[in-house]
């Protein structure tokens, strides 16, 4: 797995007012340093490169007890010290940011999204452009998602170019990782028509092995497969083929993530050596035997509750009116999304509710068995909004029985570990300074992850006000 440890994204605008340890207030603006009263600082006494953040409740992200009244030091985008206020010595000349009364947690690591396809009211493969992908990465960053895995719908070299720019520090936004193109039988990959052509169409073992080798050469994060007949409308991936995919991927040190629906397919995939699931079983409640097999084989699972939860509403849900959503999405898009709920029948919503209840019980079993649960919100499916959907997913996991602490771990350190990323997901010495500053404590109420005051990626503040102003002015989004 790739690790981008020590890299720093520099594509954000950061113009805060901060205080150095000598007690003077300074404003940082481009390359010019001036005091709060406008007088230039002497070039012979520049402030140190480090910034000290003090006073916040610090949620490390690994499930440990939060550090109350914390101090952490960031230098060149890396956390160089962290702990209680009376245990950390501030570097000489360091700037200082007072976060008293705030809660700080790691930026989210979302292992299931699809970038590039939605642009305003349009959902089409023609929208898969560099500008649109970068816009989506900025939306993820706005909502505190520091890393997003685009899971199997990335055609061509655009994502490779973006990855190179981010690794070089010339492009900001959420860090983009991807599975490249996933594999499925002809026309049997993603559910959305716009996404279907993105998957490799596979019909033979030799073919799937060749495609997996191509993906390995691109250094993808996963190999994605679809195993779903979409209610009998398409062909399912043959077991001979998915066994060949898993075997070839493992020869190249790649993990295989499967989109599944049926209990029987999930059982066979575990036996075949699959590494992760992008969804829960949805045709029946997961058996204790299957849960035990998933745990014994160290298979990770993305609950992906949000997509299925939408189906149980025959009327528009309350979250469609959240100001947190309107900060990045035009009213026209929200109205279109609202209309899809009014088209559902009560009987259809009731069936979806029964399916969803089975999913919640399955998730509780997986959690009790110690299965590796990781955040995967499937954002980027039409009107399943970039960044916002991750916060909904956290809320749904808690409603299904996980504690807020467990849920935060599934969204930070655990997906980072699963991805082989040693530099994010935890706020510890040596990690990138990817963190969210909150106006509320998510350990009291997980919905407080929505109360975002600031987002920092690689130690640089995301200019959320500028992004928000651009989106609300552009009604095409």
PyMOL commands that set and color helices and strands:
alter all, ss='L'
color gray80, all
select helices_A, chain A and resi 43-45+125-127+130-142+158-168+193-196+205-217+239-251+263-272+288-296+305-310+318-321+323-326+331-342+346-368+388-399+404-411+413-418+446-450+464-473
alter helices_A, ss='H'
color red, helices_A
select strands_A, chain A and resi 17-20+25-29+32-35+50-54+57-58+70-75+78-84+95-98+103-106+108-113+118-119+122-123+145-150+175-178+183-184+200-201+223-227+256-260+276-277+300-302+373-374+435-438+452-457+460-461
alter strands_A, ss='S'
color yellow, strands_A
deselect
rebuild
show_as cartoon
